[in-house]
Each structure stands twice: as structure tokens, then as C-alpha cells.
Amino acid sequence: MRKLYFLPAALLLGLAACNNAGDQAASADSTKKAGADSMAMNHNMSDSATKITPVPEIPAGAKVFFKNLKNGETVKSPLKVEMGVEGMTVDSVSKKIIASGSGHHHLFIDAEDSLASGTVVPKDSTHLHFGNAQTSAEIKLTPGEHKLTLQYADGIHRSYGSKLATTIKVKVK
């Protein structure tokens, strides 16, 4: 008798598992879009329930740069990195500002030279966020050559693209 109850329960479990697997495949394809959508919604930055505010325009002449480092320079670790920007305001993400001329720094360590405009900057060991309007940081690097990229982004971490990025290489003793 007990075997008769077990078989229908097992079939229902199998059907539920198959349905979830299809949902996971579909959601894997839309992970990037969903991440950007949810960040915008969480920051109350959408024009409507279905449209995200566009990445703000970059003011003419705006640029980011390393204040204290030069390309090819030999340095010691830990390394102080001073980040500069002209033509833009450095704002904290807590202000939830998405406006032309506003943003904050990100530092990429041994990663890409920039992200496409509108791409949300990942947060991991090679993509450092300075969303509290920081303009300097101390980082530890292993001996050898390293590529450092400054990437400026808006109030919800969307890249301004290569126009507001700069890359240098340093050699750590």
C-alpha cells in the first residue's frame, strides 16, 4: 500500500524539478539585464516600472586620471592610489544621484581597460568600488607588473564607458 502513495509523490517531484530547470536556463540568459533592472528599481531610479533611466551624458572635456601614478612607474606595495576626475562631480551612491556630470570611481586591477557604457561594474577582487565618493585608496599588489584602470560610473554603478576610463601599468617591487 505504501508503495502506491510513494509513486505519485515521486512523479510530482520530478515534474516540479523539470519545470524549475527550464526557469533556471531562461533566467541565466537574462541575468545581466535583470541585475541592472533590479539595481535601478532598488535605487528608485526608473522612469517607470519597465524603463531604466539612461546613462547620463558626459560633459564635454570630462576625464578621469591617476593623480599620483604614471604609466610604467615602479612602485612598492601597499600602494596609495589617488583618483582624479575633471568636469564631473564625485558623489556618494547613497545620494542616489543619476545626473549628467555626476558619478564615482571604480578601480580595475589586472582586468579590462573599460566597460561598455551602461554596463554595471561587477563587484569582486578585481573591480573595486568607491561609492562613498572616495578619491584615494591603499591597495596591496603582488610583485610584478599590474594593469590598473580607473572607470567612472553613475549612481547605480553603470559605466560611462571608455570616455571616462584610463589605464596604466605599474611594476611592483
C-alpha positions in Angstrom: 0.0 0.0 0.0 2.7 2.5 0.9 4.4 2.0 -2.5 1.2 3.3 -4.2 1.5 6.6 -2.3 5.2 6.9 -3.0 5.0 6.7 -6.8 2.6 9.7 -7.4 4.7 11.8 -5.0 7.9 10.9 -6.8 6.2 11.8 -10.2 5.1 15.2 -8.9 8.6 15.9 -7.5 10.1 15.0 -10.9 7.7 17.3 -12.8 8.4 20.2 -10.4 12.1 19.7 -10.9 11.8 19.8 -14.7 9.8 23.0 -14.6 12.4 24.7 -12.3 15.3 23.6 -14.6 13.6 25.4 -17.6 13.2 28.5 -15.5 16.9 28.5 -14.5 18.0 28.3 -18.1 15.8 31.2 -19.1 16.9 33.2 -16.1 20.6 32.6 -16.8 20.2 34.2 -20.2 18.7 37.4 -18.7 21.0 37.7 -15.6 22.8 40.8 -16.7 19.6 42.7 -17.7 17.8 41.6 -14.5 20.8 42.7 -12.4 20.7 46.2 -14.0 16.9 46.3 -13.7 16.8 45.4 -10.0 19.6 47.8 -9.2 17.7 50.6 -10.8 14.5 49.6 -9.1 16.1 49.3 -5.7 17.6 52.8 -6.1 14.3 54.3 -7.3 15.9 55.4 -10.5 13.5 54.1 -13.1 11.3 56.4 -15.3 8.5 53.8 -15.0 8.1 50.3 -13.8 9.6 49.0 -17.1 12.1 51.6 -18.2 15.5 52.4 -16.7 16.9 55.9 -16.7 19.5 56.2 -19.5 23.2 56.7 -18.6 23.7 60.4 -18.2 25.6 62.4 -20.8 29.3 63.0 -20.3 30.1 66.7 -20.1 32.5 67.9 -22.8 36.1 67.7 -21.7 35.4 65.4 -18.7 38.2 62.9 -17.9 39.5 60.6 -15.2 43.1 60.2 -14.3 45.6 58.8 -11.7 46.9 61.8 -9.7 50.0 60.2 -8.3 50.9 57.3 -10.7 52.4 57.3 -14.1 52.3 54.6 -16.8 55.4 52.3 -16.4 56.2 53.5 -12.9 57.9 51.2 -10.4 56.1 51.2 -7.0 56.0 49.4 -3.7 53.1 47.6 -2.1 50.9 48.6 -0.4 50.3 51.3 -2.9 48.4 54.5 -2.4 46.2 55.3 -5.5 44.9 58.8 -5.9 42.0 59.1 -8.3 41.2 62.3 -10.2 38.3 63.5 -12.3 37.7 66.7 -14.2 34.4 68.0 -15.5 32.4 65.7 -13.2 31.3 65.7 -9.6 32.2 62.8 -7.3 29.1 61.8 -5.4 28.2 59.0 -3.0 25.9 56.3 -4.3 23.9 56.8 -1.1 22.6 60.1 -2.6 21.1 58.0 -5.4 22.0 60.7 -8.0 21.8 59.8 -11.6 22.6 63.1 -13.3 24.8 64.5 -16.0 28.2 65.3 -14.6 27.9 63.0 -11.5 29.4 59.7 -10.5 32.1 57.8 -8.6 35.3 55.9 -9.2 36.0 52.2 -9.7 39.4 50.7 -9.9 40.1 47.6 -12.0 43.1 45.5 -11.1 44.5 43.3 -13.9 41.1 43.4 -15.7 39.7 45.1 -18.8 40.6 48.6 -20.0 37.0 49.8 -19.6 33.4 48.5 -19.7 30.9 49.5 -22.3 28.7 52.4 -21.4 25.7 51.3 -19.4 27.3 48.1 -18.1 27.1 47.7 -14.4 30.5 47.4 -12.8 31.0 44.0 -11.2 32.0 43.9 -7.5 34.8 41.5 -6.9 38.5 41.3 -6.1 39.5 42.9 -9.4 36.7 45.5 -9.6 36.9 47.8 -6.6 34.0 50.3 -5.9 34.4 53.7 -4.3 30.7 54.5 -3.9 31.3 56.7 -0.8 32.9 59.4 -3.0 36.4 58.3 -2.1 39.2 59.7 -4.2 42.1 57.7 -2.8 42.7 54.1 -1.6 45.5 51.9 -0.4 45.8 48.6 -2.3 48.1 45.6 -1.9 49.6 44.2 -5.1 52.0 41.2 -5.5 55.4 41.8 -7.0 55.4 42.1 -10.8 53.6 44.1 -13.5 50.0 45.1 -13.0 47.4 46.9 -15.1 45.3 49.5 -13.3 42.2 51.0 -14.8 40.1 53.9 -13.4 36.5 53.6 -14.6 33.9 56.3 -13.8 30.3 55.2 -13.3 26.9 56.7 -12.4 25.0 56.5 -9.2 23.9 52.9 -9.8 27.4 51.7 -10.9 26.8 51.8 -14.7 29.9 52.6 -16.6 30.4 55.8 -18.6 32.4 53.7 -21.0 35.9 54.2 -22.4 35.4 58.0 -22.5 35.7 58.1 -18.7 38.3 55.4 -18.2 42.1 55.4 -18.2 44.6 52.5 -17.9 48.2 52.4 -16.8 50.7 49.7 -16.0 52.9 49.7 -12.9 55.7 47.4 -11.8 55.6 46.4 -8.1 59.0 45.7 -6.4 
